[in-house]
Amino acid sequence: MLDKEVVKIAQDRIQLEINEQNANLEREIAQVTEEIAAEGAYHSSALLDRVAELCAAALRNRAQLIWQTLLRFLTTTGISYYDGLSDELKKLVGYYLPTGTLVDLVQRTPHHLKARELFQRIRSMLESTRASSLAKAGTEIDLFVQSLKKRVEMKEKEEVSTVFNIYSPVGAIQTGDSSVANVTQSIDTEVREQLAKVLQDIRDRLTSLDATVPCPKGELLDLAQEGSEELKKPTPNIMRLRSILYAVAISIQTVASMKPAYEALKQVSTLFGVSLP
């Protein structure tokens, strides 16, 4: 079962992120309203459409934000596979992704009395956006849970065979979800330099990025910086690096201008046992 204390901490952080996103969304709506009013179309359907687009984008970003926040907290503290884990994680993400608040924002938009039919179309669009956003997050959840399941299967095989084939830099082999390896882990100098360059490239691209990313840009910059600082340590925490690499990669993979950085990160991540889509 999920650690209730860890989930509670994650939920507190998720709510803070949602509050911040809502505040940003309301500012964007106010700005759009001013622009439309300046064009003399204050009571037109154009304003409704623009507000609806902003709300739909917020839904898509929020789904990824919720999942990535939850993932980061769970992987940092440790999580093991069990039947029903995927459904439980999807339920948590869905709980924080209602459309009611966003529909209310649209309904507060000035409009003609004849816009009722348009409102129904927008409501349906937001519901559809929510469903597709949950579906996308669901595939990432399934992938994550499947990776945990594979570890269990590998553990069962290890109990039968003691032959290990290692193709990436490691300093310890842990044969159980609860096992602890108190040995020095090391990273090849070349790999360390390669990852450092990739993380620096990601920070540079994020700094000048104008496009929207699933997670707050500031948080992604902090994560990339944290990864760089971890690499500078004599004995970097491999598990922490894996968590950082996965969180950063998933957050930038859908941003077109970040594609080169994502592909570079995907390649180097394999050396740390992180498989990215």
MOLINBEL-V961720 format. One record per backbone hydrogen bond with DSSP energy under -1.0 kcal/mol. CO is the residue of the C=O (numbers start at 1). NH is the residue of the N-H. Records with the same first field share a line. If there is no record, write none. Layout:
# MOLINBEL-V961720
CO=NH + NH
This chain:
# MOLINBEL-V961720
3=7
4=8
5=9
6=10
7=11
8=12
9=13
10=14
11=15
12=16
13=17
14=18
15=19
16=20
17=21
18=22
19=23
20=24
21=25
22=26
23=27
24=28
25=29
26=30
27=31
28=32
29=33
30=34
31=35
32=36
33=37
34=38
35=39
36=41
37=40
41=44
45=49
46=50
47=51
48=52
49=53
50=54
51=55
52=56
53=57
54=58
55=59
56=60
57=61
58=62
59=63
60=64
61=65
62=66
63=67
64=68
65=69
66=70
67=71
68=72
69=73
70=74
71=75
72=76
73=77
74=78
82=85
84=88
85=89
86=90
87=91
88=92
89=93
90=94
91=95
94=97
99=103
100=104
101=105
102=106
103=107
104=108
106=109
112=115
115=119
116=120
117=121
118=122
119=123
120=124
121=125
122=126
123=127
124=128
125=129
126=130
127=131
128=132
129=133
130=134
131=135
132=136
133=137
134=138
135=139
136=140
137=141
138=142
139=143
140=144
141=145
142=146
143=147
144=148
145=149
146=150
147=151
148=152
149=153
150=154
151=155
152=156
153=157
154=158
155=159
157=160 + 161
176=179
188=192
189=193
190=194
191=195
192=196
193=197
194=198
195=199
196=200
197=201
198=202
199=203
200=204
201=205
202=206
203=207
204=208
216=220
217=221
218=222
219=223
220=224
221=225
222=226
223=227
224=228
225=229
226=230
227=231
228=232
230=233
237=241
238=242
239=243
240=244
241=245
242=246
243=247
244=248
245=249
246=250
247=251
248=252
249=253
252=255
255=258
256=259
258=262
259=263
260=264
261=265
262=266
263=267
264=268
265=269
268=271
269=272 + 274
270=273
